[in-house]
Amino acid sequence: MRLNEIKDNAGARKLRVRIGRGIGSGVGKTGGRGGKGQTARAGVRIGGFEGGQMPLYRRLPKRGFNKWRRKDFNELSLGSLQKAIDAGKLDAGKPVDVATLVAAGVLRRPKDGVRLLGSGELTVKVAITVDHATASARAAVEKAGGSVTVIEAKVLEADEAKRRKTASKKAGTGKGSKKSGDE
């Protein structure tokens, strides 16, 4: 066998059918597209049209919700934290926060903060500052003699006032709300 004798298996290279090349070709004239109108042209927009009947995509209910500006946290388990301390990447004596975890190579990038998860086991005393911690993670860190500091989310004053107003309306104590004796 030589390089000039190498070839594909029979039928491996198939030429595409060139349509619209005359009546004698078998796929000429309308080119397999039928008659006239919208469907004979490129860019047909009637895929979801059901002849005036309510289409399927409008009959089915909308489901789900994607929160706008949703925060993306790094998830850190107690097991991976313990593994980093055992490997010598983190010093258990010093406080641990996002910057320390990124510098140690435990996290790739800071994202919107860290969420501490309770999976795994922690055996050393460590002081950790995170954006969120599960109840089991907090209990495990405190059991090992450490402490968890949760960074408080800064809420704008306007948002807080709006929440209070909504809460008072729901409770029926806000301005203009009807009380049982007002009628």
PyMOL commands that set and color helices and strands:
alter all, ss='L'
color gray80, all
select helices_A, chain A and resi 3-5+23-25+38-40+56-59+78-86+98-104+135-143+157-171
alter helices_A, ss='H'
color red, helices_A
select strands_A, chain A and resi 74-77+114-117+127-130+132-133+147-150
alter strands_A, ss='S'
color yellow, strands_A
deselect
rebuild
show_as cartoon
